[in-house]
Amino acid sequence: MTMFSEYLHLCSILYFAAMAGLAMYGLHRIWLLVCWHRENRKKNPERLLQSPTVKYYPLVTVQLPLYNERFVAERLIDASAMLQWPKEKIEIQVLDDSDDDTDQIIDDRIRYWSQKGITIHVLRRKNRAGFKAGALSHGLTRANGEFIAVFDADFLPTPDFLLRTVPCFSDQKIGMVQARWGFLNTEHSWLTAVQSLLLGQHFSIEHFVRFRRGLFFNFNGTAGIWRRRAIESAGGWQSDTVTEDLDLSYRAQLAGWRFVYCDDLVVSSELPVTLASFRSQQQRWAKGSIQTAKRILPRLLAARLPLQVKCEAIAHLMANFCWLLSTIVTLTLYATITWRVSIGPYQMLRLDAPLFMATSFILFFYFFIYAMKQTRKISFGHLLMLPVLTIGIAPSIALSVVEGLIFSGGVFHRTPKFGLRGGEHMPKLAFLYRQQSLPYILMNSILLFYSLLPLMFVYQRGTWLAIPFVMLFPSGFLLVICRDMMELSRVVPRGKKREETRPEERSLVSSA
């Protein structure tokens, strides 16, 4: 066997190993669907440890971590100041690490609400040490509350948020309560519509199933409230991963704290409207989850926990490896079909096509079922764009997975948000928060041309049934290249004119 043949053989092994890994991920999605269906069929399902009314009013600290959020800082502060809770039992901390004019907006709103009797103040640090984790930890040392609620800049808590979450802590073992995310700008573009599919199922299916079956799930960094003692007993906020929320969640649950997920409590948020910001967000989540898995899995495997809890926690923490597996499939596809050319094109379909169906079709079916259950229907076209988009962005996120395997911590790259609802325009100053796209355009251009090789190969051999499969790869890279180039060429995307109504004049309740 020549060296080149050995290379092709190795690529084939990597290809089928990656496809097998993706198939296992697909089977896990089917398990989640089955559990979701069973839980939803139960009559009068018990809502664990939830109380209908507030029996007492503990002191609550609301933390608002901000960094250069000129477009959304005002509406977040206003929404937080309108939370329904006795004024003497709530304090709001604005944790401001900004180095632009966001600080002026914050100071203005603090003066406004302070004059109305709201206990609100800003904490500023000399540097961004520890990034968001550092800001939350610093704020905790100054906080007086027994409970700590956290809202990121792009979220809009409903006025009754505390009234509906604090009663869940009637059991002293409850350490955190997480609300479901809603989305203000799903209609902005096909990109935000696809994101609503990706993120929506994480709450409505994954969190719902894990909570109802007594499995570990995570605080999502925002739209949740902690018992202060749970944070401190678990070791506090730490910055050696870039997903401090996931890390603390598992440390707290390993320490014996239980979490509650409120599927019927929705906190509205803004989805990233540019591909660059969406990619950056996914990169941070992927890198951080792998970093968390490195430090948590040894402790989790050694802990005295039910086997089902351990297995689901492993599946949860390792899920982002699928980005790497998908990239391996992309890079080894051409070598694999070249190596196996002697077995004939239609013999290849007997193995390759079923394996592909066991991965891609199952995942498509999973999201299809989720979309059909939603009140706000997602179009079939958006469902079709989902696998194309994920193939196109997989290599860039796979790089972050590898980085998470090698390094701890890292820079916390904020996701720019612009205060958008529906299909509104981006603000004129949005270009100030523009993120790097040129390296990804170059990388994806190379991958686009490379992914055309399998297409040319199956076309020349007349393997017509394989063409839809191999077409997915160049389609994905072409899609993200076109989107990146479009975003580079213009500042304000098409859409409705952005409303200039002040946040306090809008109905925050209806935004959910």
Long-range contacts (C-beta under 8 A, 24 or more apart in sequence): 5-339, 7-335, 8-335, 8-336, 8-338, 8-339, 9-339, 11-331, 11-332, 11-335, 11-336, 11-339, 12-332, 12-335, 12-336, 12-339, 12-340, 14-328, 14-332, 15-328, 15-329, 15-332, 15-333, 15-335, 15-336, 16-336, 16-355, 17-328, 18-325, 18-326, 18-328, 18-329, 18-332, 19-325, 19-329, 19-355, 19-356, 19-359, 20-355, 21-321, 21-322, 21-325, 22-322, 22-325, 22-326, 22-329, 22-359, 23-355, 23-358, 23-359, 23-362, 25-319, 25-322, 25-325, 25-359, 25-363, 26-358, 26-359, 26-362, 26-363, 26-366, 27-362, 28-315, 29-362, 29-363, 29-366, 30-362, 30-366, 32-205, 32-206, 32-209, 32-366, 33-205, 33-366, 33-369, 35-209, 35-212, 35-213, 36-205, 36-208, 36-209, 39-208, 39-209, 39-212, 39-213, 45-212, 48-211, 48-260, 49-168, 49-170, 49-171, 49-174, 49-260, 50-167, 50-168, 50-260, 50-262, 51-167, 51-168, 51-170, 52-167, 53-167, 54-163, 54-166, 54-167, 55-167, 55-170, 57-85, 57-86, 57-89, 57-166, 58-89, 58-145, 58-146, 58-147, 58-166, 59-89, 59-90, 59-91, 59-144, 59-145, 59-146, 59-147, 60-85, 60-89, 60-90, 60-91, 60-145, 60-146, 60-147, 60-148, 60-149, 60-162, 60-166, 60-225, 61-90, 61-91, 61-92, 61-93, 61-139, 61-143, 61-144, 61-145, 61-147, 61-148, 61-149, 61-228, 62-90, 62-91, 62-92, 62-93, 62-149, 62-150, 62-151, 63-93, 63-95, 63-136, 63-139, 63-140, 63-143, 63-148, 63-149, 63-150, 63-151, 64-92, 64-93, 64-94, 64-95, 64-150, 64-151, 64-153, 65-95, 65-97, 65-132, 65-135, 65-136, 65-139, 65-150, 65-152, 65-153, 66-94, 66-95, 66-96, 66-97, 66-98, 66-102, 66-106, 66-153, 67-96, 67-97, 67-98, 67-102, 67-128, 67-132, 67-153, 67-414, 68-98, 68-99, 68-100, 68-102, 68-414, 68-433, 69-98, 69-102, 69-153, 69-154, 69-417, 70-100, 70-101, 70-102, 70-105, 70-429, 71-417, 71-418, 71-419, 71-427, 71-429, 71-430, 72-153, 72-154, 72-270, 72-417, 72-418, 72-419, 73-102, 73-105, 73-106, 73-109, 73-153, 74-105, 74-108, 74-109, 74-502, 74-503, 75-156, 75-419, 75-503, 76-151, 76-153, 76-154, 76-155, 76-156, 77-106, 77-109, 77-110, 77-113, 77-120, 78-109, 78-113, 78-503, 78-504, 79-151, 79-156, 79-157, 79-503, 79-508, 80-151, 80-157, 81-109, 81-113, 81-116, 81-118, 81-120, 82-159, 82-504, 82-508, 83-157, 83-159, 83-161, 83-162, 84-159, 84-160, 84-162, 84-163, 85-162, 85-163, 87-117, 87-118, 87-119, 90-118, 90-119, 90-145, 90-162, 91-119, 91-120, 91-121, 91-143, 91-144, 91-145, 92-118, 92-119, 92-120, 92-121, 93-120, 93-121, 93-122, 93-123, 93-139, 93-142, 93-143, 94-120, 94-121, 94-122, 94-123, 95-122, 95-123, 95-135, 95-136, 95-138, 95-139, 96-122, 96-123, 96-124, 97-124, 97-125, 97-128, 97-131, 97-135, 100-432, 129-239, 130-237, 130-239, 131-239, 131-242, 131-411, 131-412, 132-221, 132-244, 132-412, 133-237, 133-238, 133-239, 133-244, 133-412, 134-237, 134-239, 136-237, 136-244, 137-236, 137-237, 140-228, 140-231, 140-232, 140-236, 140-237, 143-228, 145-228, 146-227, 146-228, 147-225, 147-226, 147-227, 147-228, 148-225, 148-226, 148-228, 148-231, 149-224, 149-225, 149-226, 150-221, 150-222, 150-223, 150-224, 150-225, 150-226, 151-222, 151-223, 151-267, 152-221, 152-222, 152-223, 152-269, 153-417, 154-269, 154-270, 154-415, 154-417, 155-222, 155-223, 155-267, 155-268, 155-269, 156-184, 156-267, 156-268, 156-269, 156-508, 156-511, 156-512, 157-223, 157-267, 157-508, 158-265, 158-266, 158-267, 158-268, 158-508, 158-509, 158-511, 158-512, 159-508, 159-509, 160-509, 161-225, 161-265, 161-267, 162-225, 164-262, 164-265, 165-225, 165-262, 165-265, 166-225, 168-260, 168-262, 169-227, 171-258, 173-256, 173-257, 173-258, 174-227, 174-257, 174-258, 174-259, 174-260, 175-226, 175-227, 175-229, 175-230, 175-234, 175-252, 175-253, 175-257, 175-258, 175-259, 176-219, 176-224, 176-225, 176-226, 176-227, 176-230, 176-249, 176-252, 176-257, 176-259, 176-260, 177-224, 177-225, 177-259, 177-260, 177-261, 177-262, 178-207, 178-217, 178-218, 178-219, 178-220, 178-223, 178-224, 178-259, 178-260, 178-261, 178-262, 179-223, 179-224, 179-262, 179-265, 179-266, 179-267, 180-204, 180-207, 180-223, 180-261, 180-262, 180-263, 180-264, 180-265, 180-266, 180-267, 181-220, 181-223, 181-266, 181-267, 181-268, 181-269, 182-266, 182-267, 182-268, 182-269, 182-511, 182-512, 183-268, 183-269, 183-270, 183-271, 184-268, 184-269, 184-270, 184-271, 184-420, 184-421, 184-422, 184-511, 185-270, 185-271, 185-273, 185-420, 185-421, 185-422, 185-423, 185-424, 186-271, 186-376, 187-422, 187-423, 188-271, 188-273, 188-420, 188-422, 188-423, 188-424, 188-495, 189-273, 189-423, 189-493, 189-495, 190-381, 190-382, 190-385, 191-272, 191-273, 191-274, 191-275, 191-278, 191-389, 191-483, 192-271, 192-272, 192-273, 193-378, 193-379, 193-382, 194-382, 194-385, 194-386, 194-389, 195-271, 195-272, 195-278, 196-271, 196-378, 197-367, 197-370, 197-371, 197-378, 197-382, 197-383, 197-386, 198-386, 199-271, 200-370, 200-374, 201-366, 201-367, 201-370, 203-261, 203-263, 204-263, 204-370, 204-373, 205-370, 206-316, 207-261, 207-263, 208-261, 208-263, 210-261, 210-312, 210-316, 211-259, 211-260, 211-261, 213-308, 214-309, 215-308, 215-309, 215-312, 215-313, 216-249, 216-250, 216-253, 216-259, 216-309, 216-312, 216-313, 216-316, 217-249, 217-259, 217-261, 217-316, 218-245, 218-246, 218-249, 218-250, 218-316, 219-245, 219-246, 219-248, 219-249, 219-259, 220-245, 221-245, 222-267, 222-269, 223-267, 223-269, 227-257, 230-255, 230-257, 233-257, 239-409, 240-291, 240-295, 240-408, 240-409, 241-288, 241-291, 241-292, 241-295, 241-408, 241-409, 242-284, 242-287, 242-288, 242-291, 242-409, 242-410, 242-411, 242-412, 243-284, 243-285, 243-287, 243-288, 243-289, 243-291, 243-292, 244-288, 246-288, 246-289, 246-292, 246-317, 247-288, 247-291, 247-292, 247-295, 247-296, 250-292, 250-296, 250-300, 250-313, 250-317, 251-296, 254-296, 254-299, 254-300, 254-303, 266-512, 267-512, 268-511, 268-512, 270-417, 270-418, 270-419, 270-420, 272-415, 272-416, 272-417, 273-418, 273-420, 273-426, 273-493, 274-416, 274-435, 274-487, 275-393, 275-437, 275-480, 275-483, 275-484, 275-487, 276-434, 276-435, 276-436, 276-437, 276-440, 276-484, 276-487, 277-415, 277-416, 277-435, 278-393, 279-393, 279-396, 279-397, 279-440, 280-413, 280-415, 280-435, 281-415, 282-393, 282-397, 282-400, 283-396, 283-397, 283-399, 283-400, 283-413, 284-400, 284-412, 284-413, 284-415, 285-320, 286-320, 286-323, 286-397, 286-400, 286-401, 286-404, 287-400, 287-401, 287-403, 287-404, 287-410, 288-404, 289-317, 289-319, 289-320, 289-404, 290-320, 290-321, 290-401, 290-404, 290-405, 291-404, 291-407, 291-408, 291-409, 292-317, 293-317, 293-318, 294-404, 294-405, 294-408, 295-408, 320-397, 320-401, 321-401, 323-394, 323-397, 323-398, 323-400, 323-401, 324-398, 324-401, 324-402, 326-390, 326-391, 326-394, 326-398, 327-394, 327-395, 327-398, 330-391, 330-394, 330-395, 330-447, 330-451, 330-473, 331-450, 333-451, 333-454, 333-470, 333-473, 334-450, 334-453, 334-454, 334-457, 337-454, 337-457, 337-458, 338-457, 341-461, 345-458, 345-461, 345-462, 345-463, 345-466, 346-463, 346-465, 348-463, 348-466, 349-463, 349-465, 349-466, 352-466, 352-469, 353-465, 353-466, 353-469, 356-469, 360-387, 360-472, 363-387, 385-479, 387-472, 387-476, 388-472, 388-475, 388-476, 388-479, 389-476, 389-479, 389-480, 390-476, 391-472, 391-473, 391-475, 391-476, 391-477, 392-444, 392-475, 392-476, 392-477, 392-478, 392-479, 392-480, 393-476, 393-480, 394-476, 395-443, 395-444, 395-447, 396-440, 396-443, 396-444, 419-498, 420-498, 421-499, 421-511, 422-495, 422-496, 423-495, 423-496, 424-495, 424-496, 424-497, 424-498, 424-499, 425-492, 425-493, 425-495, 425-496, 425-497, 425-498, 426-491, 426-492, 426-493, 426-495, 426-498, 427-498, 428-491, 428-492, 430-491, 430-492, 431-491, 434-487, 437-484, 437-487, 437-488, 438-488, 440-480, 440-484, 441-481, 441-484, 441-485, 444-477, 444-480, 444-481, 444-484, 445-477, 445-481, 447-477, 448-474, 448-477, 448-478, 448-481, 451-477
